[in-house]
Amino acid sequence: MSANPVGNGSRIPHFSVDALLDSFEKEMDPNELPKPVYEKTEVSSIARHIADQEAAKNLVEFNRVRDVMKKVIAPTIMLCHAFGKDNSSIVHVAIERQDLPMLKLSIFFAHNLINHKTEDGLSPICLAAVTGQTEMVEWLADPSALGIKEKADIHDRTPDGQTLLHKALMFGHAQTAAKLVLLGASKDAVDGYDMTPADWACFKLHSFDRQTNVAVKDDPLQAQKYTLLMKEYAPARGVCSIDQIAIKLGFKET
């Protein structure tokens, strides 16, 4: 990635790492902790010793965690300003790596990246649907747990009109498809080819898997998966036959 200007007119706020981590102006020495006032008894003297030791130990741990966090947060904030040649963001990278903590941290520091698209029109939630990252799809649809008001568009479409559900069924991600429907995705949506998500499942059932060099319908597990997807997500108009799909996609003349 390179530090190119942000696409889509986005602007990313600047943060002070130290301000995000704590309100101290400098490191505190455990030996300089203020001493609490105790009654002058033998018992309280022991309690004071224990309290001082615990406080010192906790502060040392706090400073250690802060140092670690600074090493993570500062580079993350910088990467929120960097974009790939295809205008992909750090959020797209996190999804490709299946790294949910990285995704959450990036969105936390740059809320506007939640709907930032690549040059090909691929939003983060669409990429999550393509790769079957169900937990990421769910979180992007509602990241309010981190105090983030922005949400990913569950009805987002690619330039060719495909919805998130189109992508999930096309790549055979049953769990992701189920989550998308619960979030409001439509089984009846059609793309630029007049194809519904279930139509694409039918297309995949009759396609050839280049990785295994086997026709999908000849692979029992794959065939069962796409057959179930066709039935589960059948639109009101019904699923097109493979001949109808071939005509829609221009593989066959009417």
WOGIZI-V130191 format. One record per residue. N is the residue number from 0. NEAR is the number of other C-alpha atoms within 8 Angstrom. Layout:
n: (N & N)
near: (NEAR & NEAR)
This chain:
n: (0 & 1 & 2 & 3 & 4 & 5 & 6 & 7 & 8 & 9 & 10 & 11 & 12 & 13 & 14 & 15 & 16 & 17 & 18 & 19 & 20 & 21 & 22 & 23 & 24 & 25 & 26 & 27 & 28 & 29 & 30 & 31 & 32 & 33 & 34 & 35 & 36 & 37 & 38 & 39 & 40 & 41 & 42 & 43 & 44 & 45 & 46 & 47 & 48 & 49 & 50 & 51 & 52 & 53 & 54 & 55 & 56 & 57 & 58 & 59 & 60 & 61 & 62 & 63 & 64 & 65 & 66 & 67 & 68 & 69 & 70 & 71 & 72 & 73 & 74 & 75 & 76 & 77 & 78 & 79 & 80 & 81 & 82 & 83 & 84 & 85 & 86 & 87 & 88 & 89 & 90 & 91 & 92 & 93 & 94 & 95 & 96 & 97 & 98 & 99 & 100 & 101 & 102 & 103 & 104 & 105 & 106 & 107 & 108 & 109 & 110 & 111 & 112 & 113 & 114 & 115 & 116 & 117 & 118 & 119 & 120 & 121 & 122 & 123 & 124 & 125 & 126 & 127 & 128 & 129 & 130 & 131 & 132 & 133 & 134 & 135 & 136 & 137 & 138 & 139 & 140 & 141 & 142 & 143 & 144 & 145 & 146 & 147 & 148 & 149 & 150 & 151 & 152 & 153 & 154 & 155 & 156 & 157 & 158 & 159 & 160 & 161 & 162 & 163 & 164 & 165 & 166 & 167 & 168 & 169 & 170 & 171 & 172 & 173 & 174 & 175 & 176 & 177 & 178 & 179 & 180 & 181 & 182 & 183 & 184 & 185 & 186 & 187 & 188 & 189 & 190 & 191 & 192 & 193 & 194 & 195 & 196 & 197 & 198 & 199 & 200 & 201 & 202 & 203 & 204 & 205 & 206 & 207 & 208 & 209 & 210 & 211 & 212 & 213 & 214 & 215 & 216 & 217 & 218 & 219 & 220 & 221 & 222 & 223 & 224 & 225 & 226 & 227 & 228 & 229 & 230 & 231 & 232 & 233 & 234 & 235 & 236 & 237 & 238 & 239 & 240 & 241 & 242 & 243 & 244 & 245 & 246 & 247 & 248 & 249 & 250 & 251 & 252 & 253)
near: (6 & 7 & 7 & 8 & 7 & 11 & 7 & 6 & 5 & 9 & 6 & 9 & 6 & 5 & 8 & 6 & 9 & 8 & 8 & 7 & 7 & 6 & 6 & 5 & 4 & 4 & 6 & 7 & 6 & 10 & 5 & 6 & 8 & 4 & 5 & 5 & 4 & 7 & 5 & 6 & 6 & 6 & 6 & 10 & 10 & 8 & 8 & 10 & 8 & 8 & 8 & 9 & 8 & 8 & 9 & 11 & 9 & 8 & 10 & 9 & 8 & 8 & 9 & 8 & 8 & 9 & 8 & 8 & 8 & 10 & 8 & 8 & 9 & 9 & 8 & 10 & 12 & 8 & 9 & 13 & 11 & 14 & 17 & 10 & 7 & 8 & 11 & 14 & 13 & 12 & 14 & 11 & 9 & 12 & 15 & 9 & 6 & 7 & 9 & 9 & 6 & 9 & 12 & 8 & 9 & 14 & 12 & 9 & 10 & 11 & 11 & 11 & 10 & 15 & 11 & 13 & 12 & 11 & 8 & 8 & 8 & 10 & 13 & 13 & 16 & 12 & 12 & 13 & 17 & 11 & 10 & 11 & 12 & 11 & 6 & 11 & 13 & 9 & 8 & 11 & 12 & 9 & 12 & 7 & 6 & 6 & 6 & 10 & 6 & 8 & 11 & 10 & 8 & 11 & 7 & 9 & 9 & 10 & 7 & 8 & 9 & 13 & 13 & 16 & 15 & 12 & 13 & 16 & 15 & 11 & 9 & 10 & 12 & 9 & 8 & 13 & 12 & 8 & 10 & 13 & 11 & 7 & 8 & 7 & 11 & 7 & 12 & 10 & 8 & 11 & 11 & 8 & 8 & 7 & 12 & 14 & 16 & 17 & 12 & 12 & 15 & 15 & 10 & 11 & 12 & 10 & 9 & 9 & 9 & 6 & 4 & 5 & 7 & 9 & 10 & 13 & 10 & 7 & 9 & 7 & 6 & 10 & 12 & 8 & 9 & 13 & 11 & 8 & 14 & 13 & 8 & 6 & 9 & 13 & 10 & 5 & 6 & 6 & 11 & 9 & 7 & 9 & 8 & 8 & 12 & 10 & 11 & 10 & 8 & 7 & 7 & 8 & 5 & 3)
